[in-house]
Each structure stands twice: as structure tokens, then as C-alpha cells.
Amino acid sequence: MAGWDNLPRGLKPIINNTIVQARQYGEVTANYYGYRVIAKTGAYVGTVFVYVLNGIKLEAAMKF
């Protein structure tokens, strides 16, 4: 997971919650102190792509 270790500690539970919600709803966006977490489901069932942005800068891109 590229960028997981560089993210703030308080952001990691929010990423885990967005992954769970994205599997239910298809796409989820969450904001946390200037960070934006975008989670989208992929073509395969269970695949979730997570993008973490700080302002307009991409901090991490992960696949779960």
C-alpha cells in the first residue's frame, strides 16, 4: 500500500470506514482536516480503490 505509512494516524480509521461504505454504496468521499479520501469500487466485486488527497496533492493511492 503506497503511502499508508506516511498518512496521519487519525486518518487510517476513516480510510477503513470509507472502504466498508464503498463496498456497500459504490463510491464514498470523506474529509478529515484538509485531507480528502475518495473510495470507489472496481470492476471486480470486492476491489476498492482509495485515493487520499491533501488539498490538490495526491498523498496516497491504494487498492484493497
Phi and psi in degrees as a GROMACS rama.xvg file:
@    title "Ramachandran Plot"
@    xaxis  label "Phi"
@    yaxis  label "Psi"
@TYPE xy
-69.5414  125.305  ALA-2
90.0268  -4.97033  GLY-3
-63.1238  -40.2802  TRP-4
-73.8079  -21.0098  ASP-5
-89.7443  -4.38856  ASN-6
-84.9509  153.155  LEU-7
-61.1859  149.758  PRO-8
-62.2885  -37.1357  ARG-9
-71.1724  -15.382  GLY-10
-83.5178  -24.5099  LEU-11
-64.458  -42.3582  LYS-12
-64.3452  -31.9089  PRO-13
-68.235  -38.6372  ILE-14
-63.461  -43.2663  ILE-15
-62.6685  -38.5968  ASN-16
-67.4495  -38.7676  ASN-17
-68.7733  -31.4363  THR-18
-64.2949  -45.2182  ILE-19
-63.2519  -44.2525  VAL-20
-69.5671  -34.4544  GLN-21
-65.7732  -34.7004  ALA-22
-66.1592  -25.7349  ARG-23
-87.2368  -43.4145  GLN-24
-106.923  -15.1555  TYR-25
101.773  -42.6404  GLY-26
-152.758  135.676  GLU-27
-140.552  143.256  VAL-28
-127.805  135.842  THR-29
-135.049  147.005  ALA-30
-115.643  140.526  ASN-31
-148.802  101.909  TYR-32
46.1123  51.7379  TYR-33
92.4949  -13.3281  GLY-34
-92.029  143.757  TYR-35
-120.784  127.285  ARG-36
-109.599  121.754  VAL-37
-117.499  123.319  ILE-38
-122.436  129.051  ALA-39
-132.962  144.673  LYS-40
-81.6514  150.877  THR-41
-92.5432  -171.362  GLY-42
-69.0325  -33.087  ALA-43
-88.3941  144.149  TYR-44
-65.7647  128.866  VAL-45
96.1807  -12.4407  GLY-46
-86.1884  126.765  THR-47
-126.695  129.41  VAL-48
-100.554  129.48  PHE-49
-120.234  129.205  VAL-50
-119.319  130.719  TYR-51
-116.196  120.996  VAL-52
-116.892  141.969  LEU-53
-113.695  99.4857  ASN-54
71.4513  -114.246  GLY-55
-110.06  1.9632  ILE-56
-89.2356  127.779  LYS-57
-76.2646  116.873  LEU-58
-91.679  -37.2224  GLU-59
-155.318  147.332  ALA-60
-133.611  121.884  ALA-61
-132.329  154.614  MET-62
-124.92  126.889  LYS-63
